[in-house]
Amino acid sequence: MFIATDCFDAGFWDRVHGGSTHLPIALALTSALLDGVGSIAPSGKSQILNGTKGEMPAFGKKLTQDDVATLVVFIRSLSGK
């Protein structure tokens, strides 16, 4: 039989404190860090040429250098950077 006092004893808040307090803080800081890294990352030319496994195919053998440069300019115009 479930008795609430077995789970919610004096140490309950000590056990949940890490997940309920520190995890959201760590996630927010990690998100801010990754956003900053993303804003200073290269133009994306290497990602277009080499692709990303499981996400985007490599277009290096299919596009000319001019096509890649045009695509990078187009992508930058969409993001407003």
N, C-alpha and C positions, 0 to 999 in steps of 0.2 A: 504494500500500500504506500502511496506517495504521501509524504508529510513535508509540508513546505519548510518547516524548521530544519530539516535535514540539508536542504540546498542553500537556504538563505540564512546561514549561521553568521557568526561574527566575522569570519574570513571571506565572506562573499564579495564584499566591495573591494577587498584587496585583490581578489582573483580577476574581477572584471575591469579593474581600473586601467590596466595596460591596453586592453582592446578598445575600451570606450573613450579613452583620453588620448593616449599616445599614438595610436594608429591613424586617426584622422589628421593629426598634426604632421606626422611623417608623410602621409599621402599628399597633403597640401604643399609641403616643402619640396617633395620630389616632383610634383607637377610643375611648380614654379621653376625648378632647376631645368627640367626637360624642355619647357617652353623657351627658356633662355638659350639653351643649346640649339634648339631648332631655329631660332631666329638668326644665329650666327653661322649656321651650317652652310656648306658650299651650295652653289646654285641649283644643284640637283642634276647637273649634267652627267655625273658618274652614275647616278641611279638610273637615268634614262638609258645610258649606254649598257650598263651591266645588269640592270634589273634588281629586284629584291625577291629572293626565293619565297614562293608561296603567296606573293602579293602582286608583283608586277613583272611582266616578261622583259627580257633584255632586247633592246632595239638597236644595239650597236652594229649589228651586221645588216640591218634592214634600212637604216636611215643614213643619209649623208651628214657631214659635219654641219652644213648649212641648215639642214632640216632640224637637227638637234638644237642648234642655236636659236632657231625660230621658235621651237617648242618651249625652250627655257624662257624666252621673252614673253610668250603667251601665258605660261603658267605664272610668271611673276606679275603680269598685268591683272590676273584674276585675284591674286592675294593682296594687291594694293601696295606691294613693296617695291 
